[in-house]
Amino acid sequence: MIFRIEVEQEEDGRWIAEVLELAGAMAYGPTRDEAIARVKALALRAMAERLEQGEAGPDLADIAFRAA
């Protein structure tokens, strides 16, 4: 599964990154790279939770990220 990350800079200078395939998976950072790193970590924690709860499908056998 490939998670697409959308990144934008806010008016106050912070960066926000969002994983488009995971509702509510958004993270801020002072730099573009830090926002991306934070949202990747958030997505991985969400996927780990799904795996632990037995809610993950076969599409989680391979996970990749692509920043837009």
Backbone torsions as a table, in degrees:
resi	resn	phi	psi	omega
1	MET	NA	135.3	176.9
2	ILE	-107.8	123.0	176.6
3	PHE	-94.4	125.6	177.2
4	ARG	-91.4	133.8	-179.5
5	ILE	-113.2	124.6	175.3
6	GLU	-101.9	133.9	-175.6
7	VAL	-126.1	134.4	177.5
8	GLU	-140.5	151.3	174.5
9	GLN	-97.6	130.0	179.9
10	GLU	-78.6	165.5	179.6
11	GLU	-61.8	-29.3	-179.3
12	ASP	-83.4	3.0	176.5
13	GLY	98.7	-18.7	178.0
14	ARG	-69.8	158.8	175.8
15	TRP	-108.3	144.0	175.5
16	ILE	-124.2	135.2	178.2
17	ALA	-122.5	140.4	-178.1
18	GLU	-134.0	133.5	173.0
19	VAL	-86.7	112.8	-171.7
20	LEU	-65.8	-29.2	-177.9
21	GLU	-83.5	-6.9	-179.1
22	LEU	-122.5	105.6	-179.1
23	ALA	-55.5	128.3	176.9
24	GLY	83.0	0.2	-179.5
25	ALA	-85.3	91.3	-179.3
26	MET	-135.8	147.4	178.2
27	ALA	-148.5	144.9	176.8
28	TYR	-100.0	155.9	173.0
29	GLY	-156.4	157.2	179.3
30	PRO	-71.0	-20.5	176.9
31	THR	-128.9	162.3	178.4
32	ARG	-58.6	-47.6	-177.7
33	ASP	-62.9	-38.7	-179.7
34	GLU	-69.7	-37.9	176.8
35	ALA	-63.0	-41.7	178.3
36	ILE	-64.2	-45.1	179.8
37	ALA	-60.4	-42.3	-178.9
38	ARG	-66.3	-41.0	-178.7
39	VAL	-73.2	-30.7	174.1
40	LYS	-63.5	-45.0	179.2
41	ALA	-61.8	-41.2	178.1
42	LEU	-62.1	-44.9	179.4
43	ALA	-63.3	-41.0	179.1
44	LEU	-66.0	-37.8	176.0
45	ARG	-64.4	-40.4	178.3
46	ALA	-64.0	-41.2	179.1
47	MET	-68.4	-38.0	177.4
48	ALA	-62.5	-40.6	177.8
49	GLU	-62.0	-43.4	178.6
50	ARG	-63.1	-41.0	178.1
51	LEU	-63.1	-44.8	179.9
52	GLU	-62.9	-33.2	-178.4
53	GLN	-88.3	0.6	-179.9
54	GLY	72.3	23.1	-176.9
55	GLU	-98.9	-1.2	-175.9
56	ALA	-85.6	142.0	176.7
57	GLY	-97.3	-177.1	-178.5
58	PRO	-67.0	-15.0	180.0
59	ASP	-69.2	-10.0	179.3
60	LEU	-92.4	8.8	178.8
61	ALA	-66.5	-25.8	-179.2
62	ASP	-142.3	120.5	-177.3
63	ILE	-119.3	134.5	176.0
64	ALA	-139.6	158.8	177.8
65	PHE	-120.1	144.9	176.1
66	ARG	-136.1	113.5	179.0
67	ALA	-84.5	136.4	179.9
68	ALA	-94.7	NA	NA
